[in-house]
Every structure is written in structure tokens, then in C-alpha cells.
Amino acid sequence: MRGSRPGITCIAGMGAILLLAQVMSGFLAVPARDVPRETAIGRVAQPESGMEWWVLGATGAGGLLSWGRRRRLHSAIDLPHQPVKAPLDAERRTAELLGRHIRNTPLAVVELDYSRGPVGVISTWSGQAQRIFGWTEQEVLGRSLDEIGLVHEADQARRHAAYQAIRDDGLSSVELTARTWTRDRRLLHCTAHISVARRPDGAIDTILMFIEDVTARIAIQAEITHLAHHDALTGLANRTLFHDRLRQALNRARRDSDKVALMLIDVDSFKQVNDTHGHACGDALLLDIAQKLSSTVRETDSPARLGGDEFALVQVGISHDSAAQLLANRLIAVLAQPFYWEGLLVERSCSIGVAIFPGHGGSDEALLRAADVALYRAKAAGRNRFVVYSKELDEDLTRNRSLQAKLAAALERRELELVYQPILSLPQGEVLAMEALCRWRGADGSWIPPSSFLPLAESCGLIKHLGEWVLRTACAQGVAWAAAGRPLVVAVNLSLPELLRPDLVPLVREALDESGLAPGLLQLELTERVIGNPARAAFVNRLHDLSALGVRIAIDDFGTGHFPLAELASFPFDLLKIDAAMADEGDRAGRPGGIAQGIVRLADSLGKQVVAEKVETGKQLDRLAAIGCHAAQGFFLHPPLPPGDVPFRPVAAV
């Protein structure tokens, strides 16, 4: 330009440098009133604003001021060629301050020059741009963003859309977040704050970008989003994401006339694992289940952890109900595979409830309810199995829930009763003990069998309150018999949930203290299946503590094979209870006494006693007496009796 000096930048109207000067607090170009006339080398007039600007004699030394080396004017400016009369201290200070701001900003400053054509080339590349992206100024000046491959391929469309909005819609500023590459091909997430300077005819002159590396922020946001929708322990979808995926699957199935299977998966006896092996083992078990679940299903299916020991699965794209049944059966087998914790085998299994859209429910809520009903039946039927929903299950669940509510009310109103079945010595027939059995008379006067309400009490948690009531009532009755001159051992059955209670020993001690019953007159009975449970490590010490109190311990249903005989000698027990039918099995096999006689001999060697229960015939009784069985009980000898009808004399049938 005529009259310009080397290394000096002049601007017509609101050019790029003047705009940058305003952004950078006005260090490059300042109103005339703030600068002595003799320090200026040029003047720019803005008729539309009535302001007059002095252009300082600042020569670029890299960074933004390098623009002075190549800028050209697009309109005439009155710039007299005259020597600078005053020292150039102000100009140098301005350049120094601006350079300092550019160096200190955490943003990369990049300018694209469009004065030579429709494709912008890099005309400014700050030191921070080099630090963020890796390219030096010498490597990028005069090249386009495409030539250095800055913007990620997948985000090129967004970048071009932003440029089109600038070019065609006349936008003066735009913000764009996109993925970018570094020189060594690392992927970054960046936000560019874009400002546009135009020529008088409206064409783009330069585009100035202040670019922020937001990779860390994006990663944190992604982690927060992931945690909001995924389970922290297993990494599976959580309840929120699961419901969203279920609704999406149902929408697709409606559109495609397809089927969707929903499976609710519950880990059997998970509390026992935690109580026996600790929560670290429980977490490891849940993680293993999640991994097996994910590896068994297809990528299109959606496994999730709903919380605690509850998992779920959405199986999509099935045409027949049998596909869901095949997968459920496979999951039952896979999730029952051995799991080891610190060298110990931890037995585990799962129960699964299956519901299929659209037959079992037309909405996500209906399908979830149907799957929950099926899961309830699977657990009630013995666990380690799957059940597919049917309308009959709904009716059963309604009855069970009604029974549960009635049982809770009966407990509160003390409507349950205890009856006592005599345990008689052999062969004398003397009454040695009385086993307490719970009975419940319904509102219509009919008896509700224990097989109906006891498992229900265990499954719904009422067994805690029911067990406490039985224990306290039986202890009180034992004291009443002793006061009447006939001290009898009173036997009380304990379920697994009761044995797992941390306060079991204090509860028993409290019942004895309140009633005044001698500890030797209380007998606690637990089945071999219960003591054979892997959770026994959680309660065996409590049994030792109870035995130390003087309370008698009986192992019921002995001989079923659930408890290792090698541990019997160290286990705290006083007597074994067997099924009287064992004596019959020995006779059928041609071995009089059979297994029953072997158990009696085993007990004798350990100094313990054997009681045969469920005696139904005189022949059974004779066989049991012949093999040396110590005592017996059953309907043949005596049915359960109200507490006031207990016989104090030997029973004639013996």
C-alpha cells in the first residue's frame, strides 16, 4: 500500500487487527484522545461512529503481530509518510503487552486469511496453539486446516455447516465444539470461539478463532453421564437406563410386529453369602454374575443391574416364546457354575421370572409386573429355576399376598396357637420332651396348614416375629409344666433366617431369663439341610454359644446327605432326629435296621441320642426299639396336643 511502512499494519474500518485489539483490551489500537499525536504514525477514521483511531507503530515479532508483515488494505487510508518524531516506547510497550496476553492465555489463537481465495489459510498460529496441537508456526502458516488435518473426519460436516452459516447468513460470531487431531494423532475435544471480519463488500476477510481444549471437561461429563446410567460395581445399565431401553425395545417391537422377552433375575440366598463370607465376596459374586450374563446374551440384548442382588435382561427380536425359554434355561445353568472366593467354593444359583411382550403385557409397567409375578413363583417353588408368567400365577400371587396380610394381622392379634407333640423314650414310653408346633386357625374356623404359611413367613420376613413369639411362648409353657411337677424339655424349630440373626444368642438368653426356664429344658432343632447350607459358617459359632449356655441342640432330618459326616464330631449337637421310614428301607434291602441302625451306632459312638420321628405303625416302632433307637414321636404314638393335655404317664402304645 502506498505510504505504508514495512512491519506496520493499517486497518480500514473494523478490520481483524482492530477487532483483536478490542478483544485483547485495546492494546494495539486506542482512541486518539488517549495517545499523544506524535507517537502515532497513521490515522483511521470511522465515519459511522464519529471516532478517530491512531494506528501505532508496532512491528510484529511473532504471534498475532506477525500480521503486519503481510496485511494489505482494501480501501484507501490517509496515511502520510512522515518520520516519527517521538520515541517509540509507547508502541513497543503496546506490542509487548499484547504479546504477553497472547502468551498467557490458555486458548490457542488461530487466524484464517481469506484474502487470497475462498479457502482460508492459516496466517496466525500462537504459541499456545503449538502447545495444544503440536505443529509449529513454520509448519502451518499458509496452509489450510484440511492440509494439516486438524479437524476430525467425523466432525467435518459440523465444521462446514458453521462456515456456511458464517458465509451465507452473515453471522459475525459462532461457537463450535468438535474433535480435533494433534500432530502426533492424539484425539482432542475442542471448543472454538469464532469471530469474523468482513471486507466492505461483505466477503469474509479473516476468521479469528480462540480455541479451548475441553478434552478433560468432556471426559468428566462423559463419566458423570455414564455413572448416572450405569451400575458402579458391575458396569451394567442401571435401573434408569434399563427402563429407557425396555421402552425403546417395546416401541420397536410394536413397529415391527415382533416380540420382546423381559427377564427378572434374582440371586438366591445372596444375604447368606454376605453374612458368611463378607461383603467383598458378595461384590465379587455380583460382578461375576454380571460378566457371565453379558457374555451369554447377544449384543442386541440389554442386561442390567436393578440394585442389590436383582438383575434384569431385555431380549429383543424373538419370534417365538421358546427362544426366551431356551435363553432362560441357559442362564440358569451358567449362573450356577462354581464360584470360588479365597480358595473356598461359594454355592450360588439364580431364579428367573420371564414375561413376553405382547402376550403377557402391552406396556413396560405391565410386563415388569408379570415378570415379577413369575419370579415370585420361581423362588417359592424352590429357586434355581425359571418360570414363565401365566394368568394362574397372578391368581396364586393374589392369594399369597392376601394370606401374608392375614398372617401379619394374626401375629399382631395373637391368633396363632402352639400345640405340642410328645417325644417318648424307647422302649419305656415315658414322655421326655414336647415339640412345639405352630397352628393357625382361619377366620372361618378352619386350620391353615403350616406348609402354607411357614414358607410364606420365611419369604416375606414375618418369620422373625413369628419365631420370637414361638420361642417365648414355648419357654413360658415349659416353666408351667415344671411348676406342675413335670419338668419336660420343650423343643423349638429354627429356620435358616432365624439362625442368621446376629441377635439370636441374646434373644434366646432373654427368653430364658424372662420365663425362668432352665437352659437344659430348651431344645433348639434345625434341619440337616439348614446346617449343610454354605452359610453355616455364619451361625455355627452362635450354636456353640447356645450350647455353652446349656441349651440342647438337635439336628432334624438327619441322614439326607446335606451335612458332611467328617464335621459331625466337632459340631455342637445333643441328638439326631431321623425319619422312621429309614428302618423300613433297611428291611426292604435285606439289611435289618439298615441306615437307621448305622446312625444309631454313630450316635452311640459320639455319646449322643437318636429320636425317630413320623412313626406311623407298630411295626416301625418295634424295629426302632430293636436297633436301639433312644426315642420316637409320631401320630401313631401321639398327635400334637394342646398344652393342657400333655400326658405325664408312660404311653401304652410303646
DASULRA-V209820 format. One record per pair of residues at least 12 apart in sequence whose ideal C-beta (glycine too) atoms are under 8 Angstrom apart, sorted by sequence separation. I is the first residue (numbers start at 1). J is the second residue. D is the distance in Angstrom with one decimal. If there is no record, write none. Layout:
# DASULRA-V209820
I:J:D
I:J:D
This chain:
# DASULRA-V209820
17:29:7.1
42:54:7.0
43:55:7.1
110:122:6.4
111:123:5.0
125:137:4.6
162:174:5.1
177:189:6.9
178:190:6.5
195:207:7.4
196:208:7.8
228:240:7.2
229:241:4.0
270:282:6.7
273:285:5.9
301:313:6.2
302:314:4.2
315:327:6.0
336:348:6.8
355:367:5.0
374:386:7.9
375:387:7.3
422:434:6.0
423:435:6.3
438:450:6.1
478:490:4.0
582:594:6.4
612:624:4.8
42:55:4.0
111:124:3.7
135:148:6.1
177:190:7.1
194:207:6.1
195:208:4.7
290:303:7.2
301:314:6.3
335:348:7.3
336:349:4.7
355:368:7.7
374:387:4.5
421:434:6.9
437:450:7.1
440:453:5.8
477:490:6.4
582:595:4.9
583:596:4.4
638:651:6.3
40:54:3.6
41:55:6.6
110:124:6.4
162:176:4.7
177:191:4.5
178:192:7.4
194:208:7.3
195:209:7.8
246:260:7.9
301:315:5.1
302:316:7.7
335:349:6.9
336:350:7.2
374:388:6.1
420:434:3.8
421:435:4.9
508:522:7.5
582:596:4.0
583:597:7.8
637:651:5.9
29:44:7.6
39:54:7.9
40:55:6.7
41:56:7.2
109:124:6.4
110:125:6.0
125:140:5.0
176:191:7.2
177:192:7.7
194:209:5.2
195:210:7.9
270:285:7.6
290:305:6.3
301:316:6.3
335:350:4.4
355:370:3.7
374:389:4.2
420:435:6.6
475:490:7.0
621:636:6.8
40:56:6.3
41:57:4.4
110:126:7.2
125:141:6.4
175:191:6.6
176:192:4.9
193:209:7.0
246:262:6.8
297:313:6.3
300:316:5.6
355:371:3.9
373:389:5.9
377:393:5.1
420:436:5.9
421:437:6.2
438:454:7.2
474:490:4.8
508:524:7.5
555:571:7.8
580:596:7.9
596:612:7.2
620:636:7.5
621:637:7.5
637:653:5.6
37:54:7.5
39:56:7.0
40:57:7.6
109:126:3.9
133:150:6.8
159:176:6.6
175:192:7.1
192:209:4.7
193:210:4.5
300:317:6.3
332:349:7.7
354:371:6.5
376:393:7.9
419:436:7.8
420:437:7.1
582:599:7.5
612:629:5.1
615:632:4.9
636:653:6.8
637:654:6.8
11:29:7.3
39:57:7.8
108:126:6.0
122:140:4.8
123:141:6.8
158:176:6.7
175:193:5.6
176:194:6.4
192:210:7.2
193:211:7.7
267:285:7.4
293:311:6.3
297:315:7.1
313:331:7.8
332:350:6.6
353:371:4.6
371:389:6.6
418:436:5.0
419:437:5.3
474:492:5.1
555:573:5.2
558:576:4.3
578:596:6.0
611:629:7.6
615:633:6.7
616:634:6.0
618:636:7.0
35:54:5.0
109:128:6.9
110:129:5.5
122:141:5.7
123:142:7.8
159:178:6.0
175:194:6.9
192:211:4.8
193:212:7.4
267:286:7.4
286:305:7.4
331:350:7.2
353:372:6.2
355:374:6.2
370:389:4.2
374:393:6.1
377:396:6.8
418:437:6.9
553:572:5.5
554:573:6.7
558:577:6.1
559:578:5.4
610:629:5.3
611:630:6.6
612:631:7.5
613:632:7.3
614:633:7.9
615:634:3.2
616:635:6.6
617:636:6.1
31:51:6.4
32:52:4.6
108:128:4.8
109:129:6.5
121:141:8.0
122:142:6.8
158:178:5.8
173:193:7.6
174:194:4.5
191:211:7.3
192:212:7.8
293:313:6.9
332:352:6.5
353:373:6.9
354:374:5.7
373:393:5.0
377:397:7.5
380:400:7.6
418:438:6.2
419:439:5.5
553:573:4.6
554:574:6.5
555:575:7.7
557:577:6.9
558:578:5.4
559:579:7.4
610:630:5.4
611:631:4.4
612:632:4.6
613:633:5.0
614:634:5.1
615:635:7.8
616:636:5.2
31:52:7.4
32:53:6.6
35:56:7.2
105:126:7.9
107:128:6.4
108:129:3.6
121:142:5.3
122:143:5.8
173:194:6.3
190:211:5.3
191:212:4.9
290:311:7.3
331:352:6.3
353:374:3.3
373:394:5.7
376:397:5.9
417:438:7.5
418:439:7.2
471:492:5.6
553:574:5.5
554:575:5.0
555:576:5.3
556:577:4.6
557:578:7.8
578:599:5.7
609:630:4.2
610:631:7.6
611:632:6.6
612:633:7.7
613:634:6.1
615:636:4.9
31:53:6.6
32:54:5.1
106:128:6.7
121:143:6.2
122:144:7.3
173:195:5.3
174:196:7.8
190:212:6.5
267:289:6.6
289:311:6.8
352:374:8.0
353:375:2.8
416:438:5.9
417:439:4.8
470:492:6.0
524:546:6.6
552:574:4.5
554:576:7.4
555:577:6.8
557:579:7.0
609:631:6.8
611:633:6.7
612:634:7.8
615:637:5.8
632:654:7.7
30:53:7.5
103:126:7.8
105:128:6.4
108:131:7.9
121:144:5.5
122:145:7.4
155:178:3.9
172:195:7.0
173:196:6.8
190:213:5.7
191:214:5.1
286:309:6.8
352:375:6.8
353:376:7.1
416:439:6.9
417:440:7.5
470:493:8.0
552:575:7.3
554:577:5.7
559:582:6.3
576:599:6.3
29:53:5.3
30:54:7.1
55:79:7.8
102:126:5.6
103:127:5.8
108:132:4.9
120:144:6.5
155:179:5.2
172:196:5.1
189:213:7.6
190:214:6.3
328:352:5.1
351:375:6.1
353:377:7.3
370:394:8.0
373:397:5.1
376:400:7.8
416:440:5.2
417:441:7.0
531:555:6.4
604:628:7.4
29:54:7.3
102:127:7.6
103:128:7.6
108:133:6.9
119:144:5.3
120:145:7.7
154:179:6.8
171:196:6.9
188:213:5.7
189:214:5.2
190:215:7.7
353:378:5.8
415:440:7.2
547:572:4.0
18:44:7.6
29:55:6.2
30:56:7.9
102:128:7.9
122:148:7.9
152:178:6.6
172:198:7.9
189:215:4.7
328:354:5.4
352:378:6.2
415:441:7.2
546:572:7.6
29:56:7.0
57:84:6.1
151:178:5.8
152:179:3.7
188:215:4.9
351:378:4.1
467:494:7.1
490:517:7.6
499:526:6.4
524:551:6.0
526:553:7.6
528:555:5.7
547:574:7.9
576:603:5.5
596:623:7.7
600:627:5.5
603:630:7.9
28:56:6.9
151:179:7.6
152:180:6.1
166:194:7.4
189:217:7.8
265:293:7.4
351:379:4.8
438:466:7.1
467:495:6.9
523:551:7.4
524:552:7.2
526:554:7.6
527:555:7.5
528:556:7.0
529:557:6.6
543:571:7.8
544:572:5.0
575:603:7.5
596:624:7.0
600:628:5.2
151:180:5.8
152:181:6.3
189:218:4.2
325:354:7.1
360:389:4.7
522:551:5.1
523:552:4.1
524:553:5.8
525:554:4.4
526:555:6.7
527:556:4.6
528:557:5.1
533:562:7.8
543:572:4.8
583:612:7.3
600:629:5.7
28:58:6.6
65:95:5.8
150:180:5.4
151:181:7.7
166:196:5.5
297:327:7.1
324:354:5.6
410:440:6.2
492:522:7.1
494:524:5.4
519:549:4.9
520:550:5.0
522:552:6.8
523:553:7.5
524:554:7.1
525:555:7.8
526:556:6.5
527:557:4.6
528:558:5.2
532:562:3.1
582:612:7.9
593:623:7.0
597:627:4.2
600:630:7.8
57:88:5.9
150:181:6.3
296:327:7.8
467:498:4.6
487:518:7.7
489:520:7.7
490:521:6.4
492:523:7.1
494:525:6.8
499:530:6.6
519:550:3.4
520:551:7.7
523:554:5.6
525:556:4.9
528:559:7.4
529:560:6.6
531:562:7.6
532:563:4.2
540:571:7.3
592:623:7.6
596:627:6.0
597:628:7.7
10:42:5.6
12:44:7.1
14:46:7.7
112:144:7.9
149:181:5.7
162:194:7.2
170:202:7.2
324:356:5.8
351:383:4.9
354:386:5.8
356:388:7.5
438:470:5.9
463:495:5.7
489:521:5.3
490:522:6.2
491:523:4.2
492:524:5.9
493:525:4.9
494:526:4.9
518:550:7.5
519:551:5.0
520:552:6.9
528:560:5.3
531:563:5.4
532:564:7.7
540:572:7.7
576:608:6.4
578:610:6.3
580:612:4.4
621:653:7.4
8:41:6.6
11:44:6.0
13:46:6.7
44:77:6.4
45:78:7.8
58:91:4.8
65:98:6.8
112:145:7.5
351:384:6.7
352:385:7.6
353:386:7.3
354:387:7.0
355:388:7.7
356:389:7.7
407:440:7.4
464:497:7.0
488:521:7.1
489:522:7.4
490:523:6.9
491:524:7.7
492:525:6.9
493:526:7.4
528:561:7.9
529:562:4.8
575:608:5.7
576:609:7.5
577:610:7.6
578:611:7.5
579:612:7.4
580:613:6.6
581:614:7.0
593:626:7.3
596:629:7.0
621:654:6.9
8:42:7.4
10:44:7.2
43:77:7.9
56:90:6.9
57:91:4.4
58:92:7.4
61:95:7.0
64:98:6.8
65:99:6.7
296:330:6.4
349:383:6.2
350:384:7.1
351:385:6.3
352:386:3.8
353:387:6.0
354:388:4.6
355:389:4.5
436:470:6.1
463:497:5.3
464:498:7.2
487:521:6.0
489:523:5.1
491:525:5.5
496:530:4.9
528:562:4.8
568:602:7.8
574:608:6.3
575:609:4.2
576:610:5.1
577:611:4.7
578:612:5.6
579:613:6.7
580:614:5.3
592:626:7.8
593:627:4.1
18:53:7.2
42:77:7.1
43:78:6.6
56:91:4.6
60:95:7.5
64:99:7.7
152:187:6.9
296:331:6.1
321:356:5.5
349:384:3.8
351:386:7.3
352:387:7.5
354:389:6.6
463:498:6.4
482:517:7.5
495:530:7.2
500:535:6.6
504:539:7.3
528:563:4.9
573:608:6.8
574:609:7.1
575:610:6.7
576:611:7.3
577:612:7.6
578:613:7.4
579:614:5.6
580:615:4.5
592:627:7.8
618:653:7.4
5:41:7.1
43:79:7.1
58:94:5.6
59:95:7.1
63:99:5.7
353:389:7.0
406:442:7.8
461:497:7.9
471:507:7.1
475:511:4.8
479:515:5.1
482:518:7.7
494:530:7.7
559:595:6.0
575:611:5.9
577:613:5.5
580:616:7.0
584:620:6.6
587:623:7.0
28:65:8.0
42:79:4.3
58:95:4.1
62:99:7.6
167:204:6.5
177:214:7.0
406:443:7.8
436:473:7.6
458:495:5.7
464:501:7.1
471:508:7.0
475:512:6.3
478:515:7.3
479:516:5.3
496:533:6.3
505:542:5.4
512:549:7.6
565:602:7.9
569:606:6.3
583:620:5.9
41:79:7.7
56:94:5.6
61:99:7.0
64:102:5.6
166:204:6.9
270:308:7.5
293:331:7.1
296:334:5.3
318:356:7.9
321:359:7.5
436:474:4.2
458:496:7.8
479:517:5.1
500:538:6.0
504:542:5.2
508:546:6.0
568:606:7.3
63:102:5.0
270:309:3.8
311:350:8.0
458:497:5.8
468:507:6.7
472:511:5.0
475:514:7.6
476:515:4.8
478:517:4.8
482:521:7.0
496:535:7.0
500:539:5.9
512:551:8.0
581:620:7.6
584:623:7.5
58:98:7.9
63:103:7.4
471:511:5.0
475:515:3.9
499:539:4.3
505:545:4.8
509:549:6.6
531:571:7.2
559:599:5.8
580:620:4.8
583:623:4.2
41:82:7.7
166:207:7.3
436:477:7.6
454:495:7.8
476:517:7.8
505:546:6.1
508:549:7.3
558:599:6.6
580:621:7.9
583:624:5.6
264:306:8.0
267:309:3.8
292:334:5.2
293:335:7.3
472:514:7.1
475:517:4.5
504:546:7.7
41:84:5.8
72:115:7.1
266:309:6.2
292:335:6.1
472:515:7.1
478:521:5.2
499:542:7.1
508:551:6.5
11:55:6.9
20:64:6.3
67:111:7.4
266:310:5.8
267:311:7.8
478:522:6.9
499:543:7.9
505:549:7.7
580:624:6.3
583:627:6.9
10:55:5.6
39:84:7.5
64:109:6.5
265:310:7.3
266:311:7.7
292:337:7.3
403:448:7.8
9:55:7.3
38:84:7.7
63:109:7.6
264:310:7.1
265:311:4.1
289:335:5.9
407:453:5.5
8:55:7.4
17:64:7.9
38:85:4.9
39:86:4.8
64:111:7.6
133:180:7.1
264:311:7.8
265:312:6.6
434:481:7.8
475:522:6.5
38:86:3.9
39:87:7.9
134:182:4.7
135:183:5.0
264:312:5.5
265:313:6.7
336:384:6.4
474:522:7.9
8:57:6.0
9:58:7.7
39:88:7.5
133:182:5.2
134:183:3.0
263:312:6.6
403:452:7.0
407:456:6.7
8:58:7.6
17:67:5.9
36:86:6.6
132:182:7.5
133:183:6.3
134:184:5.9
233:283:6.0
262:312:7.2
263:313:4.4
403:453:6.6
407:457:6.4
416:466:7.5
8:59:6.8
9:60:7.5
16:67:7.2
39:90:4.7
262:313:7.5
288:339:5.8
411:462:6.7
523:574:7.6
5:57:7.6
7:59:3.6
39:91:6.7
234:286:6.3
261:313:7.9
262:314:6.1
263:315:6.9
332:384:6.7
404:456:5.8
418:470:6.6
525:577:7.0
580:632:6.9
7:60:6.8
70:123:7.0
233:286:6.2
234:287:5.6
249:302:7.2
261:314:7.6
262:315:7.7
332:385:6.5
403:456:6.1
416:469:7.2
17:71:7.3
36:90:7.6
233:287:6.3
236:290:5.3
260:314:6.5
261:315:4.0
285:339:5.9
332:386:5.8
408:462:6.1
411:465:5.6
434:488:5.4
436:490:6.1
580:634:6.4
35:90:7.0
133:188:7.8
235:290:7.2
260:315:6.8
331:386:7.6
407:462:6.0
411:466:6.2
414:469:7.8
418:473:5.5
433:488:6.0
434:489:7.3
436:491:6.4
575:630:7.6
9:65:7.8
67:123:6.7
132:188:7.3
234:290:3.6
246:302:7.6
260:316:5.6
285:341:7.5
400:456:6.2
404:460:5.2
418:474:6.4
432:488:7.4
433:489:3.6
434:490:5.6
435:491:4.2
436:492:5.3
66:123:7.9
67:124:6.5
233:290:7.9
234:291:7.9
236:293:7.7
245:302:4.4
261:318:5.9
284:341:6.3
329:386:6.7
420:477:7.5
431:488:6.4
432:489:6.4
433:490:6.9
434:491:6.8
436:493:7.7
554:611:7.4
556:613:7.8
9:67:5.6
66:124:6.6
132:190:7.9
236:294:7.2
258:316:7.5
260:318:7.3
328:386:4.0
404:462:7.3
411:469:6.7
433:491:5.5
435:493:7.7
9:68:3.9
231:290:7.8
245:304:7.6
258:317:6.1
259:318:4.9
289:348:7.8
418:477:7.1
8:68:5.8
11:71:7.9
64:124:5.5
242:302:6.9
258:318:7.4
259:319:6.5
261:321:7.9
281:341:4.4
328:388:7.8
7:68:5.2
10:71:7.4
12:73:5.6
63:124:7.2
258:319:7.3
259:320:7.7
263:324:7.4
281:342:7.7
285:346:6.5
289:350:7.3
325:386:7.5
7:69:6.4
9:71:4.9
11:73:7.9
12:74:5.9
13:75:7.4
64:126:7.1
242:304:3.7
259:321:7.5
261:323:7.3
10:73:6.0
12:75:4.3
63:126:5.5
241:304:6.9
253:316:7.2
261:324:3.6
285:348:6.2
325:388:6.5
489:552:6.7
491:554:6.8
493:556:7.3
63:127:6.8
242:306:6.6
252:316:7.1
263:327:7.7
277:341:5.6
324:388:7.5
12:77:5.9
237:302:6.2
239:304:7.1
249:314:5.2
263:328:6.1
277:342:8.0
281:346:6.6
28:94:6.2
237:303:7.2
238:304:6.7
261:327:7.4
265:331:7.1
423:489:7.8
10:77:5.7
27:94:5.2
28:95:7.9
236:303:5.5
237:304:4.0
238:305:6.7
239:306:4.9
249:316:5.0
277:344:7.3
321:388:7.3
236:304:5.3
237:305:7.7
238:306:7.6
239:307:6.4
246:314:5.3
263:331:7.5
423:491:7.1
4:73:7.8
10:79:6.1
236:305:4.6
238:307:8.0
245:314:5.8
277:346:6.3
27:97:4.9
28:98:5.6
242:312:5.7
265:335:7.6
420:490:7.5
1:72:6.1
27:98:4.5
234:305:5.1
1:73:4.7
233:305:7.4
242:314:7.4
231:304:7.6
273:346:6.1
24:98:5.8
27:101:7.2
231:305:4.3
4:79:6.6
62:137:7.3
236:311:7.5
273:348:7.0
380:455:7.0
1:77:7.7
3:79:4.7
5:81:7.8
25:101:7.3
3:80:6.8
21:98:7.8
24:101:5.4
1:79:7.9
3:81:4.8
24:102:7.4
132:211:7.2
269:348:8.0
380:459:6.6
268:348:7.1
269:349:8.0
379:459:6.9
132:213:5.3
267:348:6.7
268:349:4.6
129:211:7.1
267:349:7.9
268:350:6.2
123:206:7.2
267:350:5.6
268:351:5.8
120:204:7.6
124:208:7.9
266:350:6.5
265:350:5.4
266:351:5.1
107:193:7.7
120:206:7.8
265:351:7.5
266:352:7.7
120:207:5.9
265:352:5.2
264:352:7.0
114:203:7.4
263:352:5.4
264:353:4.6
114:204:4.5
115:205:6.3
263:353:7.0
433:523:6.2
435:525:7.4
114:205:6.2
115:206:7.6
263:354:5.3
113:205:7.9
114:206:6.5
262:354:7.3
113:206:5.6
114:207:7.1
261:354:6.2
262:355:5.0
112:206:6.5
261:355:7.4
262:356:7.5
16:111:6.8
111:206:5.6
112:207:4.4
261:356:5.0
262:357:7.2
111:207:7.0
112:208:8.0
260:356:7.2
261:357:7.6
111:208:5.1
112:209:7.4
259:356:5.9
260:357:4.3
110:208:7.7
111:209:7.3
259:357:6.2
109:208:7.5
110:209:4.7
259:358:7.4
109:209:7.4
108:209:7.8
109:210:6.0
110:211:6.2
108:210:7.4
109:211:7.7
107:210:4.4
108:211:4.1
107:211:6.1
108:212:7.8
253:357:5.9
264:368:7.6
105:210:7.7
107:212:5.4
108:213:7.6
253:358:7.5
262:367:4.9
106:212:7.2
262:368:6.8
250:357:5.9
260:367:7.8
264:371:4.5
262:370:7.9
263:371:6.7
264:372:6.0
262:371:4.9
266:375:5.9
264:374:7.6
264:375:4.7
268:379:7.4
250:363:7.4
266:379:6.7
250:364:6.1
269:383:7.7
268:383:4.4
268:384:6.2
247:364:5.3
250:367:7.6
246:364:5.0
243:364:6.6
246:367:7.5
246:368:7.9
263:386:7.7
74:199:5.1
75:200:6.2
74:200:6.6
74:205:7.3
488:646:7.3
486:646:7.8
481:643:7.9
486:648:4.9
480:643:7.2
481:646:6.9
477:643:5.2
23:195:7.3
19:195:6.3
19:197:5.5
16:197:4.2
15:197:5.8
14:197:7.0
23:208:8.0
13:200:6.8
347:534:4.9
12:200:7.6
20:208:6.3
346:534:6.5
423:611:6.0
16:205:6.4
19:208:7.0
345:534:7.8
15:205:6.9
16:206:4.1
15:206:8.0
16:208:6.2
426:621:7.7
426:624:6.3
427:625:4.7
433:631:7.9
435:633:6.8
426:625:4.8
432:631:5.7
439:640:7.7
426:629:5.6
437:640:5.1
426:630:6.3
425:630:7.0
426:631:5.9
425:631:5.3
426:632:5.7
424:631:6.1
423:631:5.4
424:632:5.9
423:632:7.5
424:633:6.7
423:633:4.6
422:633:6.5
421:633:5.6
434:646:6.1
424:637:5.7
424:638:7.5
422:637:6.9
431:646:7.1
422:638:4.6
431:647:5.9
421:638:6.5
431:648:6.8
421:639:7.0
421:640:4.4
422:641:7.3
431:650:7.6
420:640:6.3
421:641:7.2
430:650:5.0
431:651:7.3
419:640:3.9
420:641:5.8
429:650:4.1
419:641:6.1
420:642:7.8
428:650:6.0
429:651:4.4
419:642:6.0
420:643:6.0
429:652:7.1
272:496:7.5
419:643:7.8
422:646:6.9
429:653:7.1
275:500:5.5
417:642:7.9
418:643:7.2
422:647:6.5
429:654:2.9
420:646:6.1
424:650:7.8
428:654:6.9
424:651:5.4
427:654:6.1
272:500:6.6
426:654:6.6
271:500:7.3
422:651:7.1
425:654:7.8
424:654:5.6
276:534:6.3
276:535:4.6
275:535:6.3
276:536:7.8
277:537:7.7
272:533:6.8
273:534:7.9
276:537:4.9
272:534:7.2
273:535:7.5
276:538:4.3
272:535:3.5
275:538:4.2
269:533:7.7
269:535:6.9
272:538:6.9
